[in-house]
Amino acid sequence: ISNSQVREDVYRQIVNPLIAKYKLPFDKSDSSYIMNGTGVWTIGGPTSDAGLTGRKIIVDT
């Protein structure tokens, strides 16, 4: 899935419904938002595993 597709989906399925629900004044043409500014989707280290405590494994060692 492309970064642009994710942006469109997040706006359509999350941002837009929240704006409507809370009746927020919002002009999309006059606004911008940054989502994943690098444009790269990666898994961090060590393999982005956050166990039951929510801490990274490296913290526990």
N, C-alpha and C positions, 0 to 999 in steps of 0.2 A: 504494500500500500504506500502511496506517495505521501510526502509531507503536505502537499497542497490538498490532497483528499482528506487527510486527518484534520487539517485546519477547517475545511468546509464542514465536515461531519461534526466536529466539536462545536462550531458556531451554530449549526442547524439544530443539533440535538441537545446542547447544554446551554450555551450563551443566550440564544434567542428565547427559549422557553423561560429562563430566569428573568430576563428583561421584561417579558410579558407578564409573568406571574407577579412581580413586584412593581409593575407599572413604572419602570425607570425611564427617564427621558434619555433616549439614546439615538444618535444619528450615525449609522454605520459608515457613511461616506466621510464623516468628520472625525472618525475614531480609528484607532489601530490597537492591535494586541499582538504580543509576541508569544508564540508557543514553540518550544524547542528551537530556540534561536540559532543553533548551530546547523540545523537541518539534518543532523545525523542521529540515528537511533542506535544506541549501543547498550550493552550490558556491562555495568561497572564491575569492579573487583571487590573482593574475591567472588566472582560469579554472581554478584548482587544478591546473595542469599541473606535475608534477614529472618532469623529464626523466630521462635515463639515470643522471645523477649523484645523483638523488634530491633535488635542491635546487629551490626555486621559481625560475621564470624571472626574477622581479624581482631576485633575488640576483645573477644573472649579468649584469645590465645596469649 
